[in-house]
Amino acid sequence: MKQKVNYYPDDLKLKVVREYLSTDLSQDEIRAKYGSGGKNCITNWMRKFGMRAPSEKQLKLQRIMSKESANKVHI
């Protein structure tokens, strides 16, 4: 049986990747939301656009910077 191949426009792919990188949603949750196909499609789209998920070190630094900027606003 031949498998159905879905084609998504680049603007939708980029929207999905940006949402994945900017939220706490997993790839499975994003794929379910947009009805996109294969297990590696978001990872492949990230490669296509030259994007990658931040490392744990980068995430930790972002959290620290966010807390510092929030503290400055409240002072």
C-alpha positions in Angstrom: 0.0 0.0 0.0 1.4 3.4 -1.0 1.8 5.9 1.8 0.2 9.4 1.4 2.7 12.2 1.3 1.6 15.6 2.7 3.1 18.7 1.3 3.1 21.8 3.5 4.0 25.3 2.4 7.2 26.8 3.8 5.4 29.5 5.7 3.4 26.9 7.6 6.5 24.8 8.3 8.3 27.9 9.6 5.3 28.8 11.8 5.2 25.3 13.3 9.0 25.3 14.0 8.8 28.8 15.6 5.9 27.7 17.8 7.8 24.5 18.8 10.9 26.5 19.7 9.0 29.3 21.6 6.6 27.2 23.7 6.8 24.3 26.1 4.8 22.0 23.7 6.4 18.8 22.6 6.8 17.8 19.0 4.0 15.3 19.4 1.7 18.0 20.7 2.6 20.4 17.9 2.1 17.7 15.3 -1.3 16.8 16.7 -2.3 20.5 16.7 -1.4 21.0 13.0 -2.1 17.5 11.8 1.4 17.2 10.4 2.8 13.8 9.5 5.9 11.9 10.4 7.7 11.7 13.7 10.7 13.6 12.4 9.0 16.2 10.3 9.5 19.1 12.8 13.2 18.1 13.2 13.6 18.0 9.5 11.9 21.4 9.1 14.2 22.9 11.7 17.2 21.7 9.7 15.7 23.1 6.5 15.5 26.6 8.1 18.8 26.3 9.9 17.2 26.3 13.3 17.8 24.1 16.3 16.4 23.7 19.8 18.3 25.5 22.5 20.6 23.4 24.7 20.0 23.0 28.4 22.7 25.6 29.0 21.0 28.1 26.8 17.6 27.5 28.4 19.1 28.0 31.9 20.7 31.2 30.8 17.4 32.5 29.3 15.6 31.7 32.6 18.2 33.6 34.6 18.0 36.6 32.2 14.2 36.6 32.3 14.2 36.6 36.1 16.8 39.5 36.2 14.8 41.6 33.7 11.6 40.9 35.7 13.3 42.0 38.9 14.5 45.2 37.3 11.0 46.1 36.2 9.6 45.7 39.8 12.3 47.8 41.4 
